[in-house]
Amino acid sequence: MIRFPTELVQIEAPKGEDAPVIRAGGTDLGERRRLRMVTGPLLDLRDVAELRTVEWDPTGAATLGARVTIAEAAADEALVRAYPGLCAAAGALATPQIRAVGTLGGNLLQANRCWYFRSPDVRCLKRGGTTCLSRAGDHLYHSCFDLGPCACVHPSTLGMALLAYEASVMVHGAADRTVEALYGDGSDATGDHRLEPGAVLTHVVMPPPRANEQAAYFRTISRARSEWPLVEVLVRLVIEGGTVSFARVAMGGVAPVPLRLPAVEAALVGGPADSAAFAKAAAIAKDGAKPLPMTGYKVALVEGTVLETLERASHATPSEATAGTAVAEPAPPATADQGGA
C-alpha cells in the first residue's frame, strides 16, 4: 500500500513495527526493497508541495525543502552565488540520472553501501547482528578513522558539505537539530543517522553566506566516473590581504559519519594563504586516523585531497566554486561491486 499525503500534517503515522517507510526520490529505497531490507507500506512525499521550495530570509539565509532534487540544488543560480561549495558538491555526486531524481533529504538520510550490510544472506551490526563483518572481511573502501564498532563510511556527500556550512535541519515529529547532531559521533552502530523512527526531515536551513567567501569541493575516486569517493573534501575560505580570516573544512568517505576538521581550520586562520601553509594544514588532517588493515592507503589520500581542495578554494572567486576528481589506484579491486554514485 502507498499513501500520498499532500501536507505535512497528514504524515502522522504509527511508529515502531507498524510505521510506514518514507519515500522521497526512491533511488536507493527501491534497491533496498528489492533486497528485502525494507518492507511494509510506503508513505510517498511527492505531493507535499512545501517540501519542494527554496526560500530566502532578509539576512540572505536559505531554507531548502527536503524534496528539492540534487540537480535542482546544483543548478539554482541564487544558491550557487550564496553557497558555491554546496552546489559544487551536489553537481559532482552520483550520475545525472540519480541527481535528477534523488532529493536533498534522501541524500542526507541514505543507507550506507557496505556490501555486508546490503547482503540478504548475512546480518551485520547495522541489521541487528552482533559483529561488524567487514572487519574480518573485505573492507577496502571502509573507514580510516575508526570511530566505533561499525567500519562503514557514511555515504552522504551533501551531509559532508552541510557540515562545512554549519547547517541545521527541520524535523516533523521530533526536534530540529544541527547536521552534526543528525549524524552523531560515529559510535552508534545501529544506524546511519539519528533521526527518530516516524520523524520526517523536512527542510535544511543554511546560515547567511559569508562575504567574499571562496569555496571548492574535490573528491578522490578509484575510477574515472560515477564512483563513490575514497576521500572527499569541501573547503570554505575568506582571504583578506593574503591572510586566511575564516576557514571551514569537512571531509567524507573516511569514517562512519562525515567529519569536520577544526584543527585544520585553526591552523589556517590567521596564517598566509599560500601553498606552504596549506601543506602544513593538510598534514594535520591525518591526525587521529586509525586505518583498518586494508584502508591504510586512505591516510595519504586524506592529506592530498585536503591540500588539493585548499589550493582550489584559494584560487576560486567569491562567486565561484570548483569541483574536481582525482583517480587513485589504492589497492587491487575488491571482489564486491562498489557501484556508482
C-alpha positions as CSV (number, residue, x, y, z in Angstrom):
1,M,0.0,0.0,0.0
2,I,1.2,3.5,-0.8
3,R,-0.2,6.7,0.7
4,F,0.4,10.1,-0.9
5,P,-0.1,12.9,1.6
6,T,-0.4,16.5,0.4
7,E,0.5,18.3,3.6
8,L,2.9,17.6,6.5
9,V,0.0,17.3,8.9
10,Q,-1.1,14.2,7.0
11,I,2.2,12.4,7.6
12,E,1.4,11.4,11.2
13,A,1.6,7.6,11.3
14,P,2.1,4.7,13.7
15,K,5.6,4.3,15.0
16,G,7.6,1.1,15.6
17,E,6.9,-2.0,13.5
18,D,3.7,-0.5,12.0
19,A,5.4,2.6,10.8
20,P,5.4,3.1,7.0
21,V,8.5,3.6,5.0
22,I,9.1,7.2,3.9
23,R,9.8,7.6,0.2
24,A,11.3,10.7,-1.5
25,G,13.1,10.2,-4.7
26,G,13.4,6.4,-4.0
27,T,16.7,5.9,-5.8
28,D,18.1,3.8,-3.0
29,L,14.8,2.7,-1.4
30,G,13.9,0.6,-4.4
31,E,17.1,-1.3,-4.2
32,R,16.7,-2.0,-0.5
33,R,13.2,-3.2,-1.0
34,R,14.4,-5.5,-3.8
35,L,16.9,-7.0,-1.3
36,R,14.1,-7.3,1.3
37,M,16.0,-5.0,3.6
38,V,12.9,-2.8,3.9
39,T,9.3,-4.0,3.9
40,G,5.9,-2.6,4.7
41,P,3.7,0.2,3.4
42,L,5.1,3.3,1.8
43,L,4.4,7.0,2.6
44,D,5.4,8.9,-0.6
45,L,6.2,12.6,-0.2
46,R,5.9,13.5,-3.9
47,D,2.8,15.6,-3.4
48,V,3.9,17.6,-0.4
49,A,4.5,20.9,-2.2
50,E,6.1,22.7,0.8
51,L,9.0,20.3,0.6
52,R,9.9,21.4,-2.9
53,T,10.7,25.1,-2.2
54,V,13.8,27.2,-1.7
55,E,13.0,30.2,0.5
56,W,15.2,33.2,1.5
57,D,15.0,35.4,4.5
58,P,16.1,39.1,4.8
59,T,19.6,38.1,6.1
60,G,20.3,36.1,2.9
61,A,19.9,32.7,4.6
62,A,18.2,30.0,2.6
63,T,15.8,27.2,3.7
64,L,15.7,24.3,1.3
65,G,12.9,21.7,1.2
66,A,13.9,18.1,1.6
67,R,12.2,17.2,-1.7
68,V,14.4,19.6,-3.7
69,T,16.3,17.4,-6.1
70,I,20.1,17.3,-6.1
71,A,20.1,18.5,-9.7
72,E,17.9,21.5,-8.8
73,A,20.1,22.4,-5.9
74,A,23.3,22.2,-8.1
75,A,21.8,24.4,-10.8
76,D,20.0,27.1,-8.7
77,E,21.8,30.3,-9.6
78,A,20.9,32.0,-6.2
79,L,22.2,29.0,-4.3
80,V,25.4,28.9,-6.4
81,R,26.1,32.6,-5.6
82,A,25.5,32.1,-1.9
83,Y,26.7,28.6,-1.2
84,P,29.0,27.6,-4.1
85,G,30.7,24.7,-2.3
86,L,27.4,23.0,-1.6
87,C,26.3,23.4,-5.2
88,A,29.6,22.1,-6.5
89,A,29.3,19.0,-4.3
90,A,25.7,18.4,-5.4
91,G,26.7,18.7,-9.1
92,A,29.6,16.3,-8.7
93,L,28.0,13.4,-6.9
94,A,26.4,10.3,-8.4
95,T,25.2,10.4,-12.0
96,P,23.0,12.8,-13.9
97,Q,20.2,10.3,-13.7
98,I,20.5,10.0,-9.9
99,R,20.8,13.7,-9.4
100,A,17.6,14.3,-11.4
101,V,15.6,12.1,-9.2
102,G,17.4,11.9,-5.9
103,T,16.5,14.5,-3.2
104,L,18.3,16.6,-0.7
105,G,16.7,14.8,2.2
106,G,17.2,11.4,0.7
107,N,20.9,12.0,0.2
108,L,21.2,13.1,3.9
109,L,19.4,10.0,5.2
110,Q,20.5,7.3,2.8
111,A,21.8,4.0,4.0
112,N,25.5,3.0,3.7
113,R,26.8,0.9,0.9
114,C,28.8,-1.7,2.8
115,W,28.3,-5.0,0.9
116,Y,27.8,-6.9,4.2
117,F,25.1,-4.5,5.3
118,R,23.3,-4.9,1.9
119,S,23.7,-8.7,1.6
120,P,20.4,-10.5,2.1
121,D,22.3,-13.6,3.4
122,V,24.1,-12.1,6.4
123,R,23.2,-9.9,9.4
124,C,25.8,-7.2,10.3
125,L,25.7,-4.8,13.3
126,K,23.5,-2.3,11.5
127,R,21.0,-5.0,10.7
128,G,20.7,-6.4,14.3
129,G,23.8,-8.7,14.2
130,T,26.5,-8.9,16.8
131,T,29.6,-8.1,14.9
132,C,30.9,-5.9,12.0
133,L,31.5,-8.5,9.3
134,S,33.7,-6.2,7.2
135,R,36.4,-6.0,9.9
136,A,37.4,-9.6,9.3
137,G,36.4,-9.5,5.7
138,D,36.6,-7.1,2.7
139,H,36.9,-3.5,3.9
140,L,39.0,-2.0,1.1
141,Y,36.7,1.1,0.9
142,H,35.8,1.5,4.5
143,S,37.0,3.7,7.4
144,C,40.5,5.0,8.0
145,F,39.1,7.0,11.0
146,D,37.9,4.1,13.1
147,L,35.3,5.8,15.4
148,G,33.1,3.0,16.5
149,P,32.1,-0.7,16.1
150,C,30.9,-0.3,12.5
151,A,33.6,0.2,10.0
152,C,31.5,1.5,7.1
153,V,31.9,5.0,5.7
154,H,29.0,7.4,5.6
155,P,27.6,7.8,2.0
156,S,26.2,11.4,2.1
157,T,28.2,13.9,0.1
158,L,25.7,16.6,0.9
159,G,25.8,15.7,4.6
160,M,29.6,16.4,4.5
161,A,29.0,19.6,2.6
162,L,26.3,20.9,5.0
163,L,28.6,20.1,7.9
164,A,31.1,22.6,6.5
165,Y,28.3,25.1,6.1
166,E,27.2,24.6,9.8
167,A,23.6,23.9,8.5
168,S,20.7,22.6,10.5
169,V,17.7,20.5,9.7
170,M,14.0,20.9,10.4
171,V,12.2,17.8,11.5
172,H,8.5,17.0,11.6
173,G,7.6,14.8,14.6
174,A,10.8,15.5,16.5
175,A,13.2,18.3,17.5
176,D,15.1,20.3,14.9
177,R,18.9,19.9,15.1
178,T,22.2,20.7,13.5
179,V,23.6,18.4,10.8
180,E,26.3,17.4,13.2
181,A,23.7,16.2,15.7
182,L,21.8,14.4,12.9
183,Y,24.8,12.1,12.5
184,G,26.4,12.0,15.9
185,D,30.0,11.0,16.5
186,G,30.1,7.6,14.7
187,S,30.0,5.5,17.9
188,D,26.4,4.3,17.3
189,A,26.4,1.2,15.1
190,T,22.6,0.9,14.8
191,G,22.0,3.4,12.0
192,D,23.5,5.9,9.6
193,H,21.8,8.8,11.3
194,R,20.0,9.7,14.5
195,L,16.6,10.7,13.2
196,E,13.9,9.1,15.3
197,P,11.5,6.5,13.9
198,G,8.5,8.1,12.5
199,A,10.1,11.6,12.2
200,V,10.5,13.2,8.8
201,L,13.3,15.6,7.8
202,T,11.5,18.4,6.1
203,H,14.0,21.2,5.4
204,V,17.6,22.2,5.5
205,V,18.4,25.7,7.0
206,M,21.5,27.4,5.7
207,P,23.2,30.2,7.7
208,P,23.7,33.5,5.8
209,P,26.6,33.3,3.4
210,R,30.0,34.9,4.3
211,A,31.1,38.0,2.4
212,N,33.9,37.3,0.0
213,E,33.8,33.6,0.6
214,Q,35.8,31.2,-1.7
215,A,34.9,27.5,-1.8
216,A,35.9,24.3,-3.5
217,Y,34.8,20.7,-3.5
218,F,37.1,17.8,-4.6
219,R,36.9,14.0,-4.4
220,T,39.4,11.3,-5.0
221,I,38.0,8.2,-6.5
222,S,39.1,4.8,-7.8
223,R,37.7,5.1,-11.3
224,A,37.1,7.9,-13.7
225,R,33.3,8.3,-13.5
226,S,30.3,7.6,-11.3
227,E,32.1,6.2,-8.3
228,W,31.9,6.6,-4.5
229,P,34.7,8.8,-3.2
230,L,37.6,7.3,-1.4
231,V,38.0,10.7,0.2
232,E,36.0,13.9,-0.5
233,V,36.6,17.4,1.0
234,L,34.8,20.7,1.0
235,V,36.7,23.9,1.9
236,R,35.4,27.4,2.6
237,L,37.8,30.3,3.0
238,V,37.7,34.0,3.4
239,I,41.1,35.6,2.5
240,E,41.8,39.2,3.3
241,G,45.1,40.8,2.3
242,G,46.7,37.4,1.7
243,T,45.7,36.1,5.2
244,V,43.0,33.5,5.9
245,S,40.5,35.1,8.2
246,F,37.9,32.3,8.1
247,A,38.1,28.6,7.3
248,R,35.7,25.6,7.3
249,V,36.9,22.2,6.2
250,A,34.9,19.0,6.1
251,M,35.7,15.5,4.9
252,G,33.8,12.4,3.8
253,G,34.5,8.9,2.7
254,V,36.7,8.1,5.7
255,A,34.5,7.4,8.7
256,P,31.0,6.3,9.7
257,V,30.0,9.9,9.8
258,P,31.1,13.0,7.9
259,L,33.9,14.8,9.7
260,R,34.6,18.4,10.2
261,L,38.3,19.3,10.7
262,P,38.5,22.0,13.4
263,A,42.3,21.5,13.9
264,V,42.9,22.1,10.2
265,E,40.7,25.2,10.3
266,A,42.6,26.6,13.4
267,A,45.9,26.0,11.6
268,L,44.6,28.0,8.6
269,V,43.0,31.0,10.3
270,G,45.5,33.9,10.8
271,G,48.1,32.3,8.5
272,P,49.1,33.1,4.9
273,A,47.0,31.8,2.1
274,D,49.9,30.1,0.4
275,S,51.0,26.6,-0.6
276,A,53.3,26.1,2.4
277,A,50.7,27.0,4.9
278,F,48.1,24.8,3.1
279,A,50.5,21.9,3.1
280,K,51.1,22.2,6.9
281,A,47.3,22.4,7.5
282,A,46.6,19.4,5.2
283,A,49.1,17.3,7.1
284,I,47.1,17.9,10.3
285,A,44.1,16.3,8.6
286,K,45.6,12.9,9.1
287,D,45.8,13.3,12.9
288,G,43.6,10.8,14.6
289,A,43.5,8.4,11.7
290,K,43.2,4.7,12.7
291,P,43.1,2.8,9.5
292,L,42.0,-0.8,9.2
293,P,44.4,-3.3,7.7
294,M,43.1,-2.6,4.1
295,T,42.5,1.2,4.4
296,G,45.9,2.5,5.2
297,Y,46.2,3.9,1.7
298,K,43.4,6.3,2.5
299,V,45.5,8.2,5.1
300,A,47.8,9.6,2.3
301,L,44.8,10.4,0.2
302,V,43.3,12.4,3.1
303,E,46.4,14.7,3.1
304,G,46.5,15.0,-0.7
305,T,42.8,15.6,-1.1
306,V,42.6,18.3,1.6
307,L,45.7,20.0,0.1
308,E,44.2,20.0,-3.4
309,T,40.9,21.3,-2.2
310,L,42.6,24.1,-0.2
311,E,44.5,25.2,-3.3
312,R,41.4,25.2,-5.4
313,A,39.4,27.2,-2.9
314,S,42.2,29.8,-2.6
315,H,42.0,30.4,-6.4
316,A,38.2,30.5,-6.7
317,T,36.5,33.8,-7.0
318,P,33.9,34.6,-4.2
319,S,31.0,33.7,-6.6
320,E,32.7,30.5,-7.9
321,A,33.2,27.0,-6.6
322,T,35.3,24.4,-8.3
323,A,34.5,20.7,-8.3
324,G,37.0,18.1,-9.4
325,T,38.1,14.5,-9.3
326,A,41.3,12.6,-8.9
327,V,41.6,9.0,-9.8
328,A,43.6,6.8,-7.4
329,E,44.6,3.1,-7.6
330,P,45.0,2.3,-3.9
331,A,44.8,-1.5,-3.9
332,P,43.6,-4.5,-6.0
333,P,39.9,-4.3,-6.9
334,A,37.5,-5.7,-4.3
335,T,35.5,-8.8,-5.0
336,A,32.2,-7.0,-4.4
337,D,30.9,-4.3,-6.8
338,Q,31.0,-0.9,-5.1
339,G,28.5,0.6,-7.5
340,G,28.4,4.2,-8.7
341,A,27.0,7.3,-7.1
